[in-house]
Amino acid sequence: GGWVGKGSFRVCGCKIQVSSSSCKILKCNSEFWSATAGSHAPAADDAPEFCAALRTYALCTRRTARTCRGDLAYHSAVHGIEDLMSQHNCSKDGPTSQPHLRTLPPPGDSQERSDSPEICHYEKSFHNRAAAPNYTHCGLFGDPHLRTFTDRFQTCKVQGAWPLIDNNYLNVQVTNTPVLPGSAATATSKLTIIFKNFQECVDQKVYQAEMDELPAAFADGSKNGGDKHGANSLKITEKVSGQHVEIQAKYIGTTIVVRQVGRYLTFAVRMPEEVVNAVEDRDSQGLYLCLRGCPLNQQIDFQAFRAGAPEGPGAPQPPAASPAPPAPDTFPYETAVAKCKEKLPVEDLYYQACVFDLLTTGDVNFTLAAYYALEDVKMLHSNKDKLHLYARTREPPGRAGAAPGPPPAPWPLLGTLLLLALLPALPGAA
């Protein structure tokens, strides 16, 4: 390991991008915002002046292009300028304008306008663009069940530490432990989220949760992004003490929900596709669960298990090679179905996951885990037609045999190394 160039750190052959202060896109954005949003600003239909402001904006981005390579905000600005110039029939050649000095908002103005620069509010960067950002969702709950950014639904073993998300702005790692001794059923017992240092918005912040410890603050005791001007674009809010925490990272348009249900943790996130795909090394982009799902050799076909579950007197017993053998004190099938039906009336994959978890763990809290996971989807998923999932997404056994997944060891190891590289020395961090 060691420092490689300016603004990046290399670990185990992987290069992790850290935002460089030499990228001046914030200055370009704020000058254009000032020129087009102040009391003396040209209206969008005042084409000559508006086009002059756009050309000034474009010139500013070209001057900082070299130092902004790979910067999400820079590429958003470049595409936004192109869209606006096309919409208003602006020529690339022509006069430019002098930016107006932005006046401070009057006392009592909204916190949103006064507390952070434009670059620290992802959605505001789309204020003059025709297309709004596309949002995606990923969730992990129960035994554990994974819903990926591409709406695949899987049940996985993934015991130990695994990376859930790893891009230029965010690193999330989960640790899963066996629910019962000797059982293949695991659940999330620890969660670590690292928000990486980003321009004038936030300092690096670490959030850690464990069983029976769901803090309402980051590891350093703070509840926002630190001392930078845009620190309030990252905030943590306790919704229910010890049970439900929400983290808003407005500078990357991201919302994260962490819950403790029973003894275990659940995770849900809403994130723009542009942020999901913001990785410097595309070859390593697949090395996290929310994007590519679990490796084949870590997946459990819970629907096959459900098909083999006894459903009444004289019903066939589950096959001896069930992927997750029932726990000694699990519920009868009829009882599991009844309990899950109470909370999950639609017989989708969340309902089926609930039944599976009761049959394999005997822990009734897994009913609530599936219920809240679906509630989080309703809040976070941008496509309301995709709230419920029904199709099985595990690879068929034939394909799994022909192309086995990678061995389980390298993924958790990579995630751990990435985490250690980013994690500051925290008192009591383990």
N, C-alpha and C positions, 0 to 999 in steps of 0.2 A: 504493500500500500504506500501511498505518498501523494503529495500534491502534483498534479499534472496540469501545467498551464494555469491560466487565470480563471477562477470560478468553477473548477471541477475537481473531483476527488476520485481516485481510482482504487477500487477494492476488488480483489479476486478476479481481476481482468474486466470488471464492469465499471463503466464510467458514469458517475452520478453528477448530473448538472446542478449547479448552484447559481442562482441568478446573479449576474454581474452588475455592479453599480455603474459600469461604464456605458451600459445601454441607456440611452437618453429618451426612450420612447415616451416616458411619463411627461417629459417637458413638451414634446410634440403634441401629445394628446391634450394637455392642459391649455396650451396656447390656442389650439384649434377650438377647444371648448369655450375658452374665453372669448375668442373672436366671433363665435356664432351663438353664444348664449347670453351675452351681456345686454345692457339696455341700449347700447349703440350698435348692436350686431345686425348684420344684414339678414333679412328673411330669406328662407330657402328659395322663394320665387323671385328674389332680386338677383338674377343669374350672374351678372358681371362680378358683383362683390363677393357673392357666395363662391363662385368659381375661383376668384383670386385667393380666398381663404383656403380653399381646397388645394390649390397649387402650392401655397405656402406650407401647408400640412405635408404634402407629398415631398417637397424639397427637404423638409426637416427629417422625414423618415429615411430618405436616401442618405443623408449625412450620417445617420447613426446605424445604417444597415449592417456594417461590418461587425460592430460590437453587439448587435441584437440577434445574431443568428440563433435560431432555435427558440427565441423568446415568443411565448404565446401572444402577449399583448401586441408585440411588433407585427406579427403576421395578421392578427385581427385588424390592426389599423390599416395595413397595406391593402387588404381585401376590401375594407370599408371605404377607403378613398376611391378605389376603382369603381365600386358600385355607385357611389354618390356622383362621381364625375360622369358616369354613363347616364344616370337618371336625369341629371341636369344639363346634359349635352355640353359639358365643359371640355374645352380643348386643353391638351397637356401643356401647350405653349401659350404664354400670355403673362399679363402682369400678376404680381403677387401682392399681398397686403401685409401691412405691419400689424402684429398682434396687439389687441387692446389689453391693457392691464386689467386683470380680473378684480373686481371689487369684492370686499368681504360681504357675506350675507348679513342682512340686518339682524339685530338681536331677536331671539325667539324663532329664528328660521329653523327649519327641520334639521335634526341631527344628521340625517342622511347627506344633506348638501354641505354641511359645515365640517363634518368630522374626518373626511378622508378625500384624497385626490381621486380624480376620475378613474385612474388605472386600478384603484382598489375596489371597484364595483363592477364586476364582470358584465352584468346585464346592462348597465348604463352605456357600455361601449357599443351596444347594439341600438342606441336610441335613434340613429339616423339610417339604420340598415333595414332593408325590406324583410330579410329573413331573420327570425328569432333563432336563438341557439337550440339545437336538438339535445334533449336531456335523456340520460339513460339511468337505469336503476340496478343495483346489486344488493342482495340480502343473504345473510347466513343466520340460521336458527336451528334449534332442536338438535338432531342426532348426528352430525349436523347436515342440514339440507341447504343447498346453495342455489340461488337464482342468479345467473350471470348477467352481465351488461347486455347480452344478446338474447335474454329471456329463455335460456336453457335452464332446466331444473334438474338437479342431481342430488343424490344422497351419497355421502362420502365417508370414508374412514378417517383419512388425513390426521392421524394421531401425531401429537407433537406440534412444533412451530411451523406455520405455513404463511407465505405472503398472500394477502387478499388483494391488495392494490399496490402498485409501485410505478409511479410516473414522475415527471419532473417537479411536481408540486406536492406530492402526498405519498406517504408510505404507510400501509396498514398491515399489521401482522396479527394472526390469531394463534393461540395455543389451545389444542383440543386434548382432553384427557378422557380415559375410559369412564363411562358412567357407573359400571359395576366391574369388580375384579374379573378378569378373564373374558369380558364381553368385547365384541367388535364394535358395540355402540359407544360413540364418543360424543362429547359436547364441549362447547367453548368455555374454557375456564379463565382465559386471560386474553386481553386485547390491548395492542399498542398502536397508537396513531401518531405519526410524525408529520407535522405541517412544516414544510421546508421554508427557509428564509426567502422572502420574495420582495425585491425592490424596496419601495418606500412604504410598503403595506404592513408586513408582519415579520417579526423575528422567528427563528425556528422555535416551534412549540411542540411539546410531547404530551400526549394524553395516554394514561395507563389505567385500565380497569381490570379487576380480578374478582373472583367469586367473593361475594359479601363485601365488596369495596368498589362502589361506583361513584368516584369523586365528581364534584360539581366544579372542578377547576383543573387546570393543566398541572403537570408535575411540579412546576416551580411555584404553584399557588396562585398564579394569575388566572383571569377569566377572559382575557382578550389577547391580541397579537403582540403585546409588548409596548415599547416606547416609541415606535415609529409613528409618523403622521397618520397613517391609515390603519392604526392598530385595531380600531373597532370594526374593521371589515372581517375580523375573526373573533367570534364570541361563543362562549359556552353557557348554556342555560339549563338549569335543573328544573325539569317538569314535574317529576314526582321523586321525593327524597329517597335515595338509595335504589330507585327502580327505573328511572327514565331520564336520560340526558340528551340534549340536542345541541349540536355544534354547527354553527353557520359560518361558512368560509366564503363570504361574498366576493372576495377578490378572484376566486376561481369558480363562482357560481354553484357552490357545492353545499349540500345539507347532509349531515350525518346524524343518525339516531342510534343510540346505544341503550340497551335495556338489560336489566337483570330480571329474569323470570325464573322463580324457584332458585336453584343454586347456580344457574348458568347464564351466560351472556348471549344477547342477540345483536346483530349489526345490520344496519340498512343505510344506503347512501343514494343520493340523487346527484348526478354529475353530468356536465355537458360532454358530448362526444369529443369535442375539441380538446378538453382536458384529459379525458380517458386516453386519447391517442397521442398525448404530448410526451413522447419519449425520445431521448437522443439516440439510443441504440435499439433499432426496431427488431434486431435479432433476439434481444432479451425481453421483448415486450410480452411474449407469451408466458413468461415465468410467474404469472400470478393468477389466482383462482377466479377472481371476478371477471377476467377477460376470457380466459380459455377454458375455464372449468377445471375439474379435478382430473388427474391422470387416470387412464382406464383402469389400471391396477389398484386404484384407490376408490373406485366407485362401487356402490351397492345397488343392486336392482331391487328396490323395495316393493315394486309392483309384483315381481315374481314371488317375493316373500308373502305379500298379501294374498296372492292367488293360492298359495299353499297353506294359508292359515285355516285351522278348523273353524267351521261356521255353525256347528250344531252337533247334537248327538250322532255318533256314527260317521261324522265327517272325516275325510282323510287327514292324517297328521302332516305337518310341514315336512318337506324332505330333510333327510339327515344333514345335507350340506347347505342348510339355510345360511344366507350371508351374515345374519346376526341372530344367534340363537336366543329364544325368549329367556328373560330373566326369571328366577324362581318365583318371584311375587308379582308377575305381570297380570294384567286384566284378561278375563275371557274375551274372545273376539266380540261377542254381542255387546258387552259392557264398554269396550273400547269404542265401538261404532257409536253407541248411544252418547257417550261423553263428548266425542268429537262433533257429533251432529248438533249438540246444544250450542256450540260456539261457531261451528263452520257448516252452515246448512247447505252450501253448494259443494257437491262432491267433486272438487277439483284436486289438484296435486297437494294443496295445503291441507285439505281434509285427509287425503290418503297418507300424507306425511305424519299427521297427528295420530292416525290409527297405528301406523308402523311404530311410532315412538312409544305409544302406550304398550304395545305388544312386546317391545324389546327392552323397555326400561321399567315399566310399572310405575313410573313417576307421573302423576296426574298434571304436574306443572307443565309438561310438554304440550298439553292441550292449549294452555294460554300462550306458550311460545309460538305455536302455529297461528293462533288467533291474532296476536300482536304483529307477527310478521306480515300477515295479510293486511292489517290496518295500516302498517307502514307503507306497503305497496300502494294502497289507496291514496295516501298522502303524497308519496314521492314519485310515483310513476307518471310519466307525461301522457301515455296512451291509455285512456280509460277502457279501451276495448281489450287490453291485454292484462287486466288485473288478475283474472283467473287463468291458470294454465292447466291443460289436460293431457297433452301429448307426452309420452315417455321420451326422454332425451339421452338415455344411456346408449352407447354403441351396441349393436346386436352382438351376441356371443361370437359368431363367425368372424366378424371384423375384428373383434377384440383379440381373438386368437391369432389372426393373421398379422395384425400390427399392434403388438402389445405396447402399452404406455411406457414411459420412461421409468426407471427404477425410482422408488420413493425417496431415497436419501438425498440426491442433489438439490431438490427443490427446497425442502426445509432448511438445508445447510446454506443455500444461497440467500434465502430470506433472512436467516439469522445474521449472516455476514453483513448484508446490506444494513440491517438494523443496528448492528454494533458500530458500523461506520458512522451512522447518523446520530446515534444516541449520545447525548452529553453525559457527563458523569453525574448521575443522580443519586442523592442520598437514599439508600435503601432500595435502589433499583436492582432487580434480579433478572 
